[in-house]
Amino acid sequence: MEKDEIVIGEILAGAKKLFGRHGLKKTTMEEIASAAGKGKSTLYYYFPSKNEIFEAVVEDEMKNVVKRIREAVNFSSTAKAKLKAFLQAQITSIIGFHSFKEVLFDDIVNSMRMLIAIKSRYEQIQIDMIKEILLGGSQSGEFKEISLERMNKMSFIIVTFFRGLHFPLSVELSEIKKNEYFDEMIDMLIEGIGRKT
């Protein structure tokens, strides 16, 4: 790892703790520099503004989420198990991301533009992962044959469907961890695209 990557990693780690505790508005560049063990000039060398640090922290978190999801999906052997692993890893990551929940909602107006760009990239990665799973299930015979056009639509719908669990109506996030929610949802989905056995 190069020196720049190490310094950036230290800045982001310090900033993440502060943003999680105090939010974007209340965190200062001085506090970030101190938490990272760096001088303020070093901070400005890598990040011209606090918003850019916040964006980098969120981007880094999203990369970690994608990495965890990808590892969980790759570890599973069937397409059905991959869909369950995708959902389980996604929800676990959302629960782990909980420290930012208040920050994102408190600063939602100020942060909206940068968050929309990051969210779009993250959602496209998820859609592509679901397409891979559907294609693999279709090729292995586990799922019905699915046209590319339908696979694209289904991938979008599935990601949108899964996203609904991020903001459950009346269920606590801790309850969502229970596998029966995932199993029930995937089973309902598979009944529509799975082969009759």
Secondary structure, DSSP 4 states (H G I P E B T S, - for coil): --HHHHHHHHHHHHHHHHHHHHHHHH--HHHHHHHHT--HHHHHHH-SSHHHHHHHHHHHHHHHHHHHHHHHHHH--SHHHHHHHHHHHHHHHHHHGGGGHHHHHHTHHHHHHHHHHHHHHHHHHHHHHHHHHHHHHHHHTSB----HHHHHHHHHHHHHHHHGGGS-SS--HHHHTSHHHHHHHHHHHHHHHBPP-
